[in-house]
Amino acid sequence: MIRRVRLGMLTPSSNTVLEPVTAAMLANLPEVSAHFARFPVVEISLREPALGQFDRAPLLDAARLLADARVDVIAWNGTSAGWLGFDTDEALCAEIAQATGIPATTSVLALNEVMRATSADRFGLVTPYLHDVQARILANYAAAGFDCVAERHLGDPGNFSFSEVGADVIRAMVGEVAAARPACISTFCTNLRAAPLVAELEREFGIPIYDTVSVAVWKALKIGGVDTSRVVDWGRLFKM
């Protein structure tokens, strides 16, 4: 009998990209299924109400609901640690594991793992975020030893609106960042429809592109014991 692998995904409530893109990535893995639990996120900014959306209580409540489905891993599919600090995701993963007995990961921690594994300390960053949010992300990465050599952002407080950014806009932003020849580029927002463009853009620019939806799926599959090379046409990441 084939062993089923269930991936539990914590999802911002206003996100409309993460679920269909994740399902598409897993389409050729019949034994793997993704299961989603939402909690309220409607704005990405440094205003106190927006920061308060990422208090751990609602995240832990959502994680406990995923545990009822006996998932093999729980992944926080969000980039809030980019501006709140990487330690917030480390603490969240520890609390999820303690509360549910299930290993946990996040988009940001998975991205950082990949960047370190590939020695990509010179990176490019593409986001839809506000200027001050972007500045906070850059500061946190600089403190961790990563040098952002080029970045583009849209100045949008989102969160729902991120999903409406067109493919041509994303292509143009990635192209502008690629001109600086970073070791990798991150499309950093789980409601930005960038992951379906990654394979195409990697071929065009010859630079690895690590999308934050993709890295969460990649790491969740690794934890679940699934060969990620079976995920085809979604970028170089899945060959790692």
Contacts in CASP RR format, 6 or more apart in sequence:
PFRMAT RR
TARGET T0000
AUTHOR 0000-0000-0000
METHOD contacts of the structure
MODEL  1
MIRRVRLGMLTPSSNTVLEPVTAAMLANLPEVSAHFARFPVVEISLREPA
LGQFDRAPLLDAARLLADARVDVIAWNGTSAGWLGFDTDEALCAEIAQAT
GIPATTSVLALNEVMRATSADRFGLVTPYLHDVQARILANYAAAGFDCVA
ERHLGDPGNFSFSEVGADVIRAMVGEVAAARPACISTFCTNLRAAPLVAE
LEREFGIPIYDTVSVAVWKALKIGGVDTSRVVDWGRLFKM
2 30 0 8 1.000
2 31 0 8 1.000
3 31 0 8 1.000
4 31 0 8 1.000
4 32 0 8 1.000
4 33 0 8 1.000
5 29 0 8 1.000
5 31 0 8 1.000
5 32 0 8 1.000
5 33 0 8 1.000
5 72 0 8 1.000
5 221 0 8 1.000
5 224 0 8 1.000
5 225 0 8 1.000
5 226 0 8 1.000
6 32 0 8 1.000
6 33 0 8 1.000
6 34 0 8 1.000
6 35 0 8 1.000
6 69 0 8 1.000
6 70 0 8 1.000
6 71 0 8 1.000
6 72 0 8 1.000
7 22 0 8 1.000
7 26 0 8 1.000
7 32 0 8 1.000
7 33 0 8 1.000
7 34 0 8 1.000
7 35 0 8 1.000
7 71 0 8 1.000
7 72 0 8 1.000
7 73 0 8 1.000
7 75 0 8 1.000
7 217 0 8 1.000
7 220 0 8 1.000
7 221 0 8 1.000
7 224 0 8 1.000
8 34 0 8 1.000
8 35 0 8 1.000
8 36 0 8 1.000
8 37 0 8 1.000
8 66 0 8 1.000
8 69 0 8 1.000
8 71 0 8 1.000
8 73 0 8 1.000
8 74 0 8 1.000
8 75 0 8 1.000
8 220 0 8 1.000
9 18 0 8 1.000
9 19 0 8 1.000
9 22 0 8 1.000
9 34 0 8 1.000
9 35 0 8 1.000
9 36 0 8 1.000
9 37 0 8 1.000
9 66 0 8 1.000
9 74 0 8 1.000
9 75 0 8 1.000
9 77 0 8 1.000
9 216 0 8 1.000
9 220 0 8 1.000
10 36 0 8 1.000
10 37 0 8 1.000
10 39 0 8 1.000
10 59 0 8 1.000
10 62 0 8 1.000
10 63 0 8 1.000
10 66 0 8 1.000
10 74 0 8 1.000
10 75 0 8 1.000
10 76 0 8 1.000
10 77 0 8 1.000
10 78 0 8 1.000
11 18 0 8 1.000
11 19 0 8 1.000
11 36 0 8 1.000
11 37 0 8 1.000
11 38 0 8 1.000
11 39 0 8 1.000
11 77 0 8 1.000
12 18 0 8 1.000
12 38 0 8 1.000
12 39 0 8 1.000
12 41 0 8 1.000
12 77 0 8 1.000
12 78 0 8 1.000
12 159 0 8 1.000
12 190 0 8 1.000
12 191 0 8 1.000
13 38 0 8 1.000
13 39 0 8 1.000
13 40 0 8 1.000
13 41 0 8 1.000
13 42 0 8 1.000
14 41 0 8 1.000
14 42 0 8 1.000
14 158 0 8 1.000
14 159 0 8 1.000
14 160 0 8 1.000
14 191 0 8 1.000
15 38 0 8 1.000
15 41 0 8 1.000
15 77 0 8 1.000
15 159 0 8 1.000
15 163 0 8 1.000
15 190 0 8 1.000
15 191 0 8 1.000
16 160 0 8 1.000
16 163 0 8 1.000
16 191 0 8 1.000
17 162 0 8 1.000
17 163 0 8 1.000
17 190 0 8 1.000
17 191 0 8 1.000
17 192 0 8 1.000
17 193 0 8 1.000
17 213 0 8 1.000
18 36 0 8 1.000
18 77 0 8 1.000
18 190 0 8 1.000
18 191 0 8 1.000
18 213 0 8 1.000
19 34 0 8 1.000
19 36 0 8 1.000
21 193 0 8 1.000
21 195 0 8 1.000
21 196 0 8 1.000
21 213 0 8 1.000
22 34 0 8 1.000
22 77 0 8 1.000
22 213 0 8 1.000
22 217 0 8 1.000
23 34 0 8 1.000
24 196 0 8 1.000
25 195 0 8 1.000
25 213 0 8 1.000
25 214 0 8 1.000
25 217 0 8 1.000
25 231 0 8 1.000
25 234 0 8 1.000
26 32 0 8 1.000
26 33 0 8 1.000
26 34 0 8 1.000
26 217 0 8 1.000
26 231 0 8 1.000
28 230 0 8 1.000
28 231 0 8 1.000
28 232 0 8 1.000
29 221 0 8 1.000
29 226 0 8 1.000
29 230 0 8 1.000
29 231 0 8 1.000
31 226 0 8 1.000
32 221 0 8 1.000
32 226 0 8 1.000
34 217 0 8 1.000
35 66 0 8 1.000
35 69 0 8 1.000
35 71 0 8 1.000
37 62 0 8 1.000
37 63 0 8 1.000
37 65 0 8 1.000
37 66 0 8 1.000
38 62 0 8 1.000
39 58 0 8 1.000
39 59 0 8 1.000
39 61 0 8 1.000
39 62 0 8 1.000
40 53 0 8 1.000
40 58 0 8 1.000
41 53 0 8 1.000
41 54 0 8 1.000
41 159 0 8 1.000
42 53 0 8 1.000
42 158 0 8 1.000
42 159 0 8 1.000
42 160 0 8 1.000
43 49 0 8 1.000
43 50 0 8 1.000
43 53 0 8 1.000
43 157 0 8 1.000
43 158 0 8 1.000
43 159 0 8 1.000
44 50 0 8 1.000
44 129 0 8 1.000
44 130 0 8 1.000
44 133 0 8 1.000
44 157 0 8 1.000
44 158 0 8 1.000
44 159 0 8 1.000
44 162 0 8 1.000
45 130 0 8 1.000
45 132 0 8 1.000
45 133 0 8 1.000
45 157 0 8 1.000
46 83 0 8 1.000
46 130 0 8 1.000
46 132 0 8 1.000
46 133 0 8 1.000
46 136 0 8 1.000
50 157 0 8 1.000
51 84 0 8 1.000
54 80 0 8 1.000
54 84 0 8 1.000
54 88 0 8 1.000
56 91 0 8 1.000
56 92 0 8 1.000
56 95 0 8 1.000
59 76 0 8 1.000
59 92 0 8 1.000
59 96 0 8 1.000
60 95 0 8 1.000
60 96 0 8 1.000
60 99 0 8 1.000
63 74 0 8 1.000
63 96 0 8 1.000
63 99 0 8 1.000
63 100 0 8 1.000
63 102 0 8 1.000
63 104 0 8 1.000
64 99 0 8 1.000
64 100 0 8 1.000
66 74 0 8 1.000
66 100 0 8 1.000
66 102 0 8 1.000
67 74 0 8 1.000
67 99 0 8 1.000
67 100 0 8 1.000
67 101 0 8 1.000
67 102 0 8 1.000
71 102 0 8 1.000
72 102 0 8 1.000
72 103 0 8 1.000
72 223 0 8 1.000
72 224 0 8 1.000
73 102 0 8 1.000
73 103 0 8 1.000
73 104 0 8 1.000
73 105 0 8 1.000
73 220 0 8 1.000
73 223 0 8 1.000
73 224 0 8 1.000
74 96 0 8 1.000
74 100 0 8 1.000
74 102 0 8 1.000
74 103 0 8 1.000
74 104 0 8 1.000
74 105 0 8 1.000
75 104 0 8 1.000
75 105 0 8 1.000
75 106 0 8 1.000
75 107 0 8 1.000
75 110 0 8 1.000
75 216 0 8 1.000
75 217 0 8 1.000
75 219 0 8 1.000
75 220 0 8 1.000
76 89 0 8 1.000
76 92 0 8 1.000
76 93 0 8 1.000
76 104 0 8 1.000
76 105 0 8 1.000
76 106 0 8 1.000
76 107 0 8 1.000
76 216 0 8 1.000
77 106 0 8 1.000
77 107 0 8 1.000
77 190 0 8 1.000
77 212 0 8 1.000
77 213 0 8 1.000
77 216 0 8 1.000
78 106 0 8 1.000
78 107 0 8 1.000
78 108 0 8 1.000
78 190 0 8 1.000
78 212 0 8 1.000
78 216 0 8 1.000
79 107 0 8 1.000
79 108 0 8 1.000
79 127 0 8 1.000
79 188 0 8 1.000
79 189 0 8 1.000
79 190 0 8 1.000
79 212 0 8 1.000
80 88 0 8 1.000
80 89 0 8 1.000
80 108 0 8 1.000
81 87 0 8 1.000
81 88 0 8 1.000
81 89 0 8 1.000
81 106 0 8 1.000
81 108 0 8 1.000
81 109 0 8 1.000
81 140 0 8 1.000
82 108 0 8 1.000
82 136 0 8 1.000
82 137 0 8 1.000
82 140 0 8 1.000
82 141 0 8 1.000
82 188 0 8 1.000
83 133 0 8 1.000
83 136 0 8 1.000
83 137 0 8 1.000
83 140 0 8 1.000
85 140 0 8 1.000
86 108 0 8 1.000
86 109 0 8 1.000
86 112 0 8 1.000
86 140 0 8 1.000
86 144 0 8 1.000
89 106 0 8 1.000
89 108 0 8 1.000
89 109 0 8 1.000
90 109 0 8 1.000
92 104 0 8 1.000
92 106 0 8 1.000
93 103 0 8 1.000
93 104 0 8 1.000
93 105 0 8 1.000
93 106 0 8 1.000
93 109 0 8 1.000
96 102 0 8 1.000
96 104 0 8 1.000
97 103 0 8 1.000
97 104 0 8 1.000
103 223 0 8 1.000
105 216 0 8 1.000
105 219 0 8 1.000
105 220 0 8 1.000
105 223 0 8 1.000
106 216 0 8 1.000
107 190 0 8 1.000
107 212 0 8 1.000
107 213 0 8 1.000
107 215 0 8 1.000
107 216 0 8 1.000
108 212 0 8 1.000
109 219 0 8 1.000
110 215 0 8 1.000
110 216 0 8 1.000
110 218 0 8 1.000
110 219 0 8 1.000
111 186 0 8 1.000
111 188 0 8 1.000
111 210 0 8 1.000
111 212 0 8 1.000
111 215 0 8 1.000
112 144 0 8 1.000
113 219 0 8 1.000
114 120 0 8 1.000
114 210 0 8 1.000
114 215 0 8 1.000
114 218 0 8 1.000
114 237 0 8 1.000
114 240 0 8 1.000
115 121 0 8 1.000
115 123 0 8 1.000
115 146 0 8 1.000
115 184 0 8 1.000
115 186 0 8 1.000
115 210 0 8 1.000
117 240 0 8 1.000
118 183 0 8 1.000
118 184 0 8 1.000
118 208 0 8 1.000
118 240 0 8 1.000
119 183 0 8 1.000
120 146 0 8 1.000
120 182 0 8 1.000
120 183 0 8 1.000
120 184 0 8 1.000
120 208 0 8 1.000
121 145 0 8 1.000
121 146 0 8 1.000
121 147 0 8 1.000
121 183 0 8 1.000
122 146 0 8 1.000
122 147 0 8 1.000
122 149 0 8 1.000
122 182 0 8 1.000
122 183 0 8 1.000
123 141 0 8 1.000
123 146 0 8 1.000
123 147 0 8 1.000
123 148 0 8 1.000
123 149 0 8 1.000
123 182 0 8 1.000
123 183 0 8 1.000
123 184 0 8 1.000
123 185 0 8 1.000
123 186 0 8 1.000
124 148 0 8 1.000
124 149 0 8 1.000
124 150 0 8 1.000
124 151 0 8 1.000
124 177 0 8 1.000
124 180 0 8 1.000
124 182 0 8 1.000
124 184 0 8 1.000
124 185 0 8 1.000
124 186 0 8 1.000
125 134 0 8 1.000
125 137 0 8 1.000
125 138 0 8 1.000
125 141 0 8 1.000
125 148 0 8 1.000
125 150 0 8 1.000
125 151 0 8 1.000
125 152 0 8 1.000
125 153 0 8 1.000
125 177 0 8 1.000
125 185 0 8 1.000
125 186 0 8 1.000
125 188 0 8 1.000
126 151 0 8 1.000
126 152 0 8 1.000
126 153 0 8 1.000
126 170 0 8 1.000
126 173 0 8 1.000
126 174 0 8 1.000
126 177 0 8 1.000
126 185 0 8 1.000
126 186 0 8 1.000
126 187 0 8 1.000
126 188 0 8 1.000
126 194 0 8 1.000
127 133 0 8 1.000
127 134 0 8 1.000
127 137 0 8 1.000
127 151 0 8 1.000
127 152 0 8 1.000
127 153 0 8 1.000
127 154 0 8 1.000
127 187 0 8 1.000
127 188 0 8 1.000
127 189 0 8 1.000
127 192 0 8 1.000
128 153 0 8 1.000
128 154 0 8 1.000
128 155 0 8 1.000
128 156 0 8 1.000
128 158 0 8 1.000
128 161 0 8 1.000
128 162 0 8 1.000
128 165 0 8 1.000
128 189 0 8 1.000
128 192 0 8 1.000
129 137 0 8 1.000
129 153 0 8 1.000
129 154 0 8 1.000
129 155 0 8 1.000
129 156 0 8 1.000
129 189 0 8 1.000
130 153 0 8 1.000
130 155 0 8 1.000
130 156 0 8 1.000
130 157 0 8 1.000
131 153 0 8 1.000
131 155 0 8 1.000
133 153 0 8 1.000
134 151 0 8 1.000
134 153 0 8 1.000
134 155 0 8 1.000
137 188 0 8 1.000
138 148 0 8 1.000
138 151 0 8 1.000
141 148 0 8 1.000
142 148 0 8 1.000
148 182 0 8 1.000
149 180 0 8 1.000
149 181 0 8 1.000
149 182 0 8 1.000
150 176 0 8 1.000
150 177 0 8 1.000
150 178 0 8 1.000
150 179 0 8 1.000
150 180 0 8 1.000
150 182 0 8 1.000
151 177 0 8 1.000
152 173 0 8 1.000
152 176 0 8 1.000
152 177 0 8 1.000
154 165 0 8 1.000
154 169 0 8 1.000
154 173 0 8 1.000
156 162 0 8 1.000
156 165 0 8 1.000
159 191 0 8 1.000
160 191 0 8 1.000
162 189 0 8 1.000
162 191 0 8 1.000
162 192 0 8 1.000
163 191 0 8 1.000
163 192 0 8 1.000
163 193 0 8 1.000
165 192 0 8 1.000
165 193 0 8 1.000
166 193 0 8 1.000
167 193 0 8 1.000
167 197 0 8 1.000
170 187 0 8 1.000
170 192 0 8 1.000
170 193 0 8 1.000
170 194 0 8 1.000
170 197 0 8 1.000
171 197 0 8 1.000
171 201 0 8 1.000
174 185 0 8 1.000
174 187 0 8 1.000
174 194 0 8 1.000
174 197 0 8 1.000
174 201 0 8 1.000
174 205 0 8 1.000
174 209 0 8 1.000
175 201 0 8 1.000
175 205 0 8 1.000
177 185 0 8 1.000
178 185 0 8 1.000
178 201 0 8 1.000
178 205 0 8 1.000
178 206 0 8 1.000
178 207 0 8 1.000
181 207 0 8 1.000
182 207 0 8 1.000
183 207 0 8 1.000
183 208 0 8 1.000
184 207 0 8 1.000
184 208 0 8 1.000
184 209 0 8 1.000
184 210 0 8 1.000
185 205 0 8 1.000
185 207 0 8 1.000
185 208 0 8 1.000
185 209 0 8 1.000
185 210 0 8 1.000
186 209 0 8 1.000
186 210 0 8 1.000
186 211 0 8 1.000
186 212 0 8 1.000
187 194 0 8 1.000
187 195 0 8 1.000
187 198 0 8 1.000
187 209 0 8 1.000
187 210 0 8 1.000
187 211 0 8 1.000
187 212 0 8 1.000
188 212 0 8 1.000
189 212 0 8 1.000
190 212 0 8 1.000
190 213 0 8 1.000
190 216 0 8 1.000
194 209 0 8 1.000
194 211 0 8 1.000
194 213 0 8 1.000
195 211 0 8 1.000
195 213 0 8 1.000
195 214 0 8 1.000
195 234 0 8 1.000
198 209 0 8 1.000
198 211 0 8 1.000
198 214 0 8 1.000
198 234 0 8 1.000
198 235 0 8 1.000
198 237 0 8 1.000
199 233 0 8 1.000
199 234 0 8 1.000
199 235 0 8 1.000
201 209 0 8 1.000
202 208 0 8 1.000
202 209 0 8 1.000
202 235 0 8 1.000
202 236 0 8 1.000
208 236 0 8 1.000
208 237 0 8 1.000
209 235 0 8 1.000
210 237 0 8 1.000
214 234 0 8 1.000
214 235 0 8 1.000
214 237 0 8 1.000
214 238 0 8 1.000
215 237 0 8 1.000
217 231 0 8 1.000
218 228 0 8 1.000
218 231 0 8 1.000
218 237 0 8 1.000
218 238 0 8 1.000
218 240 0 8 1.000
221 228 0 8 1.000
221 231 0 8 1.000
222 228 0 8 1.000
228 237 0 8 1.000
228 238 0 8 1.000
228 239 0 8 1.000
228 240 0 8 1.000
229 238 0 8 1.000
229 239 0 8 1.000
230 238 0 8 1.000
231 238 0 8 1.000
232 238 0 8 1.000
END
